[in-house]
Amino acid sequence: MTAVKKERPGRVAMPEQPANIRRHNFDEVALGYTAAEAIAEASRCIQCRVPRCVEGCPVNVNIPKFIKLIADGDSEGAAEKLFETNMLPAICGRVCPQETQCEELCILGKKSEPIAIGRLERYAADTLRSVGGRSCKIGDGTEIVDGVPEAGCLTAPTGKSVAVIGSGPAGLTAAADLAKAGHKVTLFESLHLPGGVLTYGIPSFRLPKNIVQAEIDDVLALGVELKTDYVIGRIKTLDEIAEEYDAVFLGTGAGLPNFMGIEGENLNGVYSANEFLTRVNLMKAYEPDSNTMVRKGKHVVVVGGGNVAMDAARSALRLGAEKVTIVYRRSDAELPARREEIEHAKHEGIDFCLLANPTRIIGDYGDGTPQGRKFDVKAVECIRMELGEPDESGRRSPKEVKGSEFMIEADVVIIAIGTSPNPLIYINSPDVEKTKRGTVVVDDDLRTTKENIFAGGDVVTGAATVISAMGAGKKAAAEIDKYLMEK
């Protein structure tokens, strides 16, 4: 008699707001697991002897252990396990591309669906928050209760000081690990609220701002000092900061928007995705009584295919646009955004104009008199593209199809084709070497060409993911701690 192999149950879906409802609000789309759903999903984990999923995690979360704790009904213990290596688990559980990292290496994915690691991470962090806050052991084993450290709970002070410039995911991670190591950490932020791209870039329907603030508060509770509205390069130079502190971590990200250099980019109604999303997220332009100026177009064109393009398009839709079109020069298969975000955008009614690229933005110039000139966006001229041979990144290079120009009506155009580091940070700091792209040159230890300045995240790699920036912050913190202790 042949034994019948029993199939493991499939992945547990996460409840979501219906597309026809969520397209009209900024509330979170994904609603999170219930306890029963989380336990069912966690119980699918086979607890591999050699958990390859951990290899795919830039911050080295003990994935099998926290999942086992959820399966056993101990979600609070699971959260504590997460906090041992990751101070931002509720954020990571929402925005990290687990499908190309830890989940991609899950052994269950070979024959079935991988464990929903990100969704379980979110569940554990949210559950602990809902019952009153954290209670995790740090340093010498003394507990932090409700996010507030008790006296003496951290490693003994080293007497060393570290300036962390930029309070995005890289800076927050570095600051937390350095504080745990006993160093006095000061976190500098140029804007009036901390969080970097977590606050100004990612919309609330993907990442609620109360979640961001709660996890920032956890970092500050470690004794990290925060200075907002502090622009390095204006108030003090990077060199001056480096003289005041024993070490500096530069985690300023890549906040300078790139443009295409085509005709019409200076017209009214043309935004960089950075400006548009900052007005929507940080300055709350979506609120009915908001005084923040942002053009709420009827016909919006978003240029680009990454997560930022999806965020901008879906935000424009929620602001009241009748039609939103994403223009991307490659095909659907090459879209760099997370597949989940692409599908969410499609379900919400976003149009995708693929294998096309803008050639110019056309304006409405009124009747030609100074009083009658509007200089407003009227349309976008595009040209059809076809895919040729792969480029340096391995993706097939798009080529123009001659004579295939066409028009898309638009009163708002949002350019989302990438960002670069802001050069303001380097004013009067000639010893910090940069590349032609404006990114910082570092060695294998993330040390720059100036001895006590380290750097990591988007300021080194160019625009990348939240979790990769966190991984860089974690590595930099370890290298800075080693540098300070050896010194």
Residue pairs with C-beta under 8 A, 6 or more apart in sequence:
7 112
8 44
8 108
8 112
9 40
9 44
10 112
10 113
11 41
11 44
11 112
11 113
11 114
11 115
11 116
12 33
12 37
12 38
12 40
12 41
12 44
12 116
14 30
14 31
14 32
14 33
14 37
14 116
14 119
15 30
15 31
15 32
16 22
16 29
16 30
16 31
17 25
17 27
17 28
17 29
17 31
19 344
19 347
19 348
19 349
22 29
22 205
22 348
23 314
23 317
23 318
23 348
23 349
24 318
25 205
25 318
26 203
26 204
26 205
26 286
26 315
26 318
27 204
27 205
28 204
28 205
28 206
28 208
29 205
29 206
29 344
30 94
30 119
32 119
32 122
32 123
32 126
33 41
33 119
33 120
33 122
33 123
35 73
35 75
35 127
38 70
38 75
38 119
38 120
38 123
38 124
39 70
39 71
39 73
41 115
41 116
41 119
41 120
42 67
42 68
42 70
42 71
42 115
42 120
43 71
44 108
44 115
45 64
45 67
45 68
45 71
45 108
45 115
46 107
46 108
47 64
47 68
48 64
48 107
51 63
51 64
52 105
52 106
52 107
53 63
53 64
53 102
53 103
53 105
53 106
53 115
53 117
54 60
54 61
54 62
54 63
54 64
54 102
55 105
56 101
56 102
56 103
56 104
56 105
57 63
57 101
57 102
57 467
58 101
58 467
58 468
58 470
58 471
58 472
58 474
59 85
59 86
59 92
59 173
59 467
59 470
59 471
59 474
60 85
60 474
61 82
61 85
61 86
61 89
61 102
61 121
62 81
62 84
62 85
63 102
63 117
65 81
66 78
66 79
66 81
66 82
66 120
66 121
66 124
67 78
67 115
67 117
67 120
69 75
69 77
69 78
69 81
69 124
70 78
70 120
70 123
70 124
75 123
75 124
75 127
75 128
76 124
76 127
76 128
76 131
76 135
78 120
78 124
79 89
79 124
79 125
79 127
79 128
79 134
79 136
80 128
80 134
80 135
80 136
80 137
82 89
82 121
82 124
82 125
83 89
83 134
83 136
83 218
84 136
85 474
86 92
86 470
87 172
87 173
87 176
87 215
87 218
87 219
88 169
88 172
88 173
88 215
88 470
89 121
89 122
89 124
89 125
89 215
90 121
90 122
90 125
90 126
90 129
90 211
90 214
90 215
91 169
91 198
91 207
91 211
91 212
91 215
91 466
92 118
92 121
92 466
92 467
92 470
93 118
93 119
93 120
93 121
93 122
93 123
93 124
93 125
93 126
94 118
94 122
94 206
94 207
94 211
95 198
95 202
95 206
95 207
95 466
96 118
96 465
96 466
96 467
97 338
97 465
97 467
98 117
98 118
99 114
99 338
99 339
99 340
101 467
102 117
102 118
103 109
103 114
103 115
103 116
103 117
103 118
104 114
106 114
106 115
106 117
108 114
108 115
126 211
128 134
129 214
132 146
133 145
133 146
133 147
134 144
134 145
134 146
134 147
134 218
135 143
135 144
135 145
135 146
136 143
136 144
137 143
137 144
138 144
138 149
138 153
138 154
138 180
138 222
139 153
139 154
139 155
139 180
139 182
140 152
140 153
140 154
140 155
142 150
142 152
142 153
143 150
143 153
144 150
144 153
144 221
144 222
147 214
147 217
147 218
147 221
148 221
149 221
149 222
149 223
154 179
154 180
154 182
154 222
154 223
155 180
155 181
155 182
156 182
157 182
157 183
157 184
158 181
158 182
158 183
158 484
158 485
159 184
160 182
160 183
160 184
160 246
160 247
160 484
161 183
161 184
161 185
161 186
161 244
161 245
161 246
161 247
162 178
162 183
162 184
162 185
162 186
162 245
162 246
162 247
162 248
162 249
162 480
162 484
163 185
163 186
163 188
163 241
163 242
163 244
163 245
163 247
163 248
163 249
164 171
164 174
164 175
164 178
164 185
164 186
164 187
164 188
164 224
164 248
164 249
164 251
165 171
165 188
165 232
165 238
165 241
165 248
165 249
165 250
165 251
165 252
165 425
166 188
166 189
166 196
166 250
166 251
166 252
166 253
166 457
166 459
167 175
167 187
167 188
167 189
167 194
167 195
167 196
167 216
167 226
168 195
168 196
168 197
168 198
168 251
168 252
168 253
168 457
168 458
168 469
169 196
169 197
169 198
169 457
169 466
169 467
169 469
169 470
169 473
170 249
170 251
170 253
170 456
170 457
170 458
170 459
170 469
170 470
170 472
170 473
170 476
171 187
171 196
171 249
171 251
171 252
171 457
171 473
172 187
172 194
172 195
172 215
172 216
172 219
172 470
172 473
173 469
173 470
173 473
173 474
173 477
174 249
174 251
174 456
174 473
174 474
174 476
174 477
174 480
175 185
175 187
175 219
175 222
175 224
175 249
175 473
176 218
176 219
176 222
176 224
176 477
177 473
177 474
177 477
177 478
177 481
178 185
178 249
178 477
178 480
178 481
179 185
179 219
179 222
179 223
179 224
180 222
181 477
181 481
183 246
183 480
183 481
183 484
184 223
184 225
185 223
185 224
185 225
186 224
186 225
186 226
186 227
186 245
187 194
187 219
187 224
187 225
187 226
187 227
188 227
188 230
188 232
188 241
189 196
189 226
189 227
189 228
189 229
189 230
190 229
190 230
190 231
190 232
191 199
191 200
191 228
191 229
191 282
192 228
192 229
193 199
193 200
193 228
193 282
194 216
194 226
194 228
195 212
195 213
195 216
196 253
197 253
197 255
197 466
198 207
198 212
198 466
199 209
199 212
199 281
199 282
200 274
200 277
200 278
200 281
200 282
201 274
201 277
201 278
201 281
201 308
201 311
202 277
202 281
202 311
203 277
203 280
203 281
203 311
203 314
203 315
204 281
205 314
205 318
206 311
206 341
209 281
220 226
231 424
232 238
232 241
232 252
232 424
232 425
233 424
233 425
233 426
233 427
233 428
234 424
237 427
237 428
237 429
238 248
238 250
238 425
238 426
238 428
238 429
238 432
238 453
239 428
239 429
239 431
239 450
241 248
242 248
242 450
242 452
242 453
245 452
246 452
246 484
246 487
247 452
247 453
247 454
247 480
247 483
247 484
248 452
248 453
248 454
249 453
249 454
249 455
249 456
249 473
249 476
249 477
249 480
250 425
250 432
250 440
250 448
250 453
250 454
250 455
250 456
250 459
251 455
251 456
251 457
251 459
251 469
251 472
251 473
251 476
252 421
252 422
252 425
252 459
253 421
253 457
253 458
253 459
253 469
254 419
254 420
254 421
254 422
254 439
254 458
254 459
254 462
254 463
255 274
255 419
255 421
255 422
256 274
256 419
256 420
256 421
256 422
256 423
256 438
257 272
257 273
257 274
257 275
257 415
257 419
258 415
258 417
258 418
258 419
258 420
259 265
259 272
259 415
259 417
260 303
260 358
260 415
260 417
262 358
262 359
262 360
262 361
263 360
263 361
264 270
264 360
264 361
264 362
264 363
264 377
265 361
265 415
267 361
267 363
267 375
267 376
267 377
267 413
268 295
268 363
268 374
268 375
268 376
268 377
269 295
269 297
269 376
269 377
269 410
269 411
269 412
269 413
270 361
270 377
270 412
270 413
270 414
270 415
271 295
271 412
271 413
271 414
271 415
272 414
272 415
272 416
273 302
273 304
273 308
273 309
273 311
273 312
273 414
273 415
273 416
274 419
276 294
276 312
276 315
276 316
276 414
277 308
277 311
277 312
277 315
279 285
279 292
279 293
279 294
280 286
280 294
280 315
280 319
283 290
283 292
284 290
284 292
285 292
285 293
285 294
285 319
286 315
286 318
286 319
294 319
295 411
295 412
296 316
296 319
296 320
296 321
296 412
297 316
297 321
297 410
297 411
297 412
298 321
298 322
298 323
298 411
299 321
299 322
299 323
299 325
299 408
299 409
299 410
299 411
299 412
300 313
300 316
300 317
300 321
300 323
300 324
300 325
300 410
300 411
300 412
300 413
300 414
301 324
301 325
301 327
301 358
301 380
301 408
301 410
301 412
301 413
301 414
302 309
302 312
302 313
302 316
302 324
302 325
302 326
302 327
302 413
302 414
302 416
303 309
303 326
303 327
303 328
303 358
303 413
303 414
303 415
303 416
303 417
304 326
304 327
304 328
304 415
304 416
304 417
304 418
305 326
305 328
305 329
305 330
305 334
305 335
305 336
305 337
306 335
306 336
306 337
306 416
306 418
307 336
307 337
307 338
307 341
308 416
308 463
309 326
309 328
309 337
309 414
309 416
310 326
310 337
310 338
310 341
310 342
310 344
310 345
310 350
311 341
312 414
312 416
313 324
313 326
313 345
313 350
313 414
314 324
314 344
314 345
314 348
314 350
316 324
316 412
316 414
317 324
317 348
317 349
317 350
321 412
323 351
324 349
324 350
324 351
325 350
325 351
325 352
325 353
325 408
325 410
326 345
326 350
326 351
326 352
326 353
327 353
327 356
327 357
327 358
327 380
327 382
327 408
328 335
328 352
328 353
328 354
328 355
328 356
329 355
329 356
329 357
329 385
329 398
330 354
330 355
330 385
330 387
330 395
330 396
330 398
331 354
331 355
331 387
332 342
332 352
332 354
334 387
334 395
334 396
335 342
345 352
346 352
353 382
353 408
355 384
355 385
355 386
355 387
355 398
356 382
356 383
356 384
356 385
356 406
357 382
357 383
357 385
357 398
357 400
358 380
358 381
358 382
359 381
359 382
359 383
359 405
360 380
360 381
361 377
361 379
361 380
361 381
361 410
361 413
362 377
362 378
362 379
362 380
362 381
362 407
363 374
363 375
363 376
363 377
363 378
364 374
364 375
364 376
364 377
364 378
365 373
365 374
365 375
366 372
366 373
366 374
367 373
376 411
377 410
377 411
377 412
377 413
378 409
378 410
378 411
379 407
379 408
379 409
379 410
380 407
380 408
380 410
380 413
381 405
381 406
381 407
382 405
382 406
382 407
382 408
383 400
383 401
383 404
383 405
383 406
384 400
384 401
384 404
384 406
385 398
385 399
385 400
385 401
386 398
386 399
386 401
387 396
387 397
387 398
387 399
388 396
388 397
388 398
388 399
389 396
389 397
390 396
390 397
391 397
418 462
418 463
419 458
419 462
419 463
420 437
420 438
420 439
420 462
421 434
421 438
421 439
421 440
421 458
421 459
423 438
425 459
426 432
426 434
429 450
431 449
431 450
432 440
432 448
432 449
432 450
432 453
433 440
433 441
433 448
433 449
434 440
434 441
435 441
437 462
439 459
439 460
439 461
439 462
440 448
440 455
440 459
440 460
441 448
441 449
442 448
442 454
442 455
442 456
442 460
445 454
445 479
445 483
446 454
446 455
446 456
446 460
446 472
446 475
446 476
446 479
447 453
447 454
447 479
447 483
448 454
448 455
452 483
454 476
454 479
454 480
454 483
455 476
456 469
456 472
456 473
456 475
456 476
457 464
457 468
457 469
457 472
457 473
458 464
458 469
460 472
461 468
461 472
